[in-house]
Amino acid sequence: MKLGAMTIVAVDVTPPLLTASTPSDNATAVAARIKRERTAAVYLSSGLARSAESIAIALKGSDVMTVAAEPSAVIRGIAVGFDLLSGQPKILVNLGQAKTQNVQLPASVLSLALIQG
């Protein structure tokens, strides 16, 4: 399955923020790069919701937060996403996937979020 372009965001001391766009043919290759570069967060841009399940499976047990532009990606296994409901922005959290990826969200964030899984 061709994934297209994925934005990978790595948080490090120097530089404070590194971003790169990574084209890849499969989720396993993307996950390997994320693990190798010790990436802290991955943002899935629009159009990658179809690949969310395979990406989530490949990142199981990794210490990485996945965030998606498309709300449907959260149901498919991405840890955090955003949606507009009745014109109001909402945080969506797939709690099961967040735990699988060792992502700990504070209660103050969870109280604002819609829990998806």
C-alpha positions in Angstrom: 0.0 0.0 0.0 1.5 3.4 -1.0 1.3 5.8 1.9 2.3 9.0 0.1 3.9 11.8 2.1 3.9 11.8 5.9 5.2 14.7 8.0 7.5 13.5 10.7 8.1 15.8 13.6 11.0 15.0 15.9 11.6 17.0 19.1 15.2 17.2 20.3 17.4 19.6 22.2 19.3 20.7 19.1 17.6 21.7 16.9 14.4 22.2 19.0 12.2 21.1 16.2 12.9 19.1 13.1 10.4 18.4 10.4 10.7 16.2 7.3 8.4 14.9 4.7 8.9 11.2 4.1 7.4 9.3 1.1 7.2 5.6 1.8 5.8 2.5 0.3 4.7 0.9 3.5 3.9 1.5 7.2 6.7 -0.8 8.4 9.3 1.3 6.7 7.8 4.5 8.1 7.7 3.0 11.6 11.4 1.8 11.3 12.5 5.4 10.5 10.4 6.8 13.3 12.0 4.3 15.8 15.5 4.8 14.4 15.3 8.6 14.6 13.6 8.5 18.0 10.8 10.7 16.8 8.5 12.0 19.5 5.5 12.9 17.4 4.1 12.0 14.0 1.5 14.1 12.1 -0.5 12.3 9.4 -1.6 14.9 6.9 -4.9 14.8 5.0 -5.3 11.7 2.7 -3.5 9.3 5.1 -6.5 8.2 7.1 -6.8 5.1 5.0 -3.4 4.0 6.1 -4.0 4.8 9.8 -4.6 1.2 10.8 -1.4 -0.2 9.3 0.6 2.7 10.7 -0.9 2.2 14.2 0.0 -1.5 14.1 3.5 -0.8 13.0 4.0 1.7 15.8 2.6 -0.6 18.5 4.8 -0.4 21.6 6.7 2.7 20.3 7.1 5.8 22.4 5.6 8.2 19.8 2.4 10.3 19.7 0.5 10.0 16.5 -1.7 13.0 15.5 -4.0 13.1 12.5 -5.6 15.8 10.4 -8.6 13.6 9.6 -11.0 12.6 12.4 -11.6 9.2 10.8 -7.9 8.3 11.4 -8.5 8.3 15.2 -11.0 5.5 14.9 -8.6 3.6 12.7 -5.8 3.7 15.4 -4.1 7.1 15.5 -3.8 8.4 19.1 -5.0 12.0 18.7 -7.0 14.0 16.1 -9.2 17.0 15.8 -12.7 17.6 14.5 -15.4 20.3 14.3 -18.6 19.4 15.9 -21.5 21.9 15.7 -18.9 24.5 14.7 -16.8 23.8 17.8 -13.2 22.4 17.7 -12.9 19.0 19.5 -9.9 16.9 20.5 -10.4 13.3 19.7 -8.4 10.7 21.6 -8.1 7.0 20.9 -7.2 6.1 24.5 -6.4 2.4 23.7 -3.9 3.4 21.0 -2.4 6.2 23.1 -1.7 3.6 25.8 -0.2 1.2 23.3 2.1 3.9 22.1 3.0 4.9 25.7 1.4 8.3 25.3 0.2 9.8 28.6 -2.2 12.6 28.3 -3.0 14.7 31.4 -6.5 14.5 32.9 -7.0 18.2 32.0 -6.7 17.3 28.3 -8.8 14.1 28.5 -11.6 16.1 30.2 -11.8 18.2 27.0 -11.5 15.3 24.6 -13.9 12.9 23.0 -12.6 9.4 23.7 -12.8 7.2 20.6 -11.3 3.9 21.7 
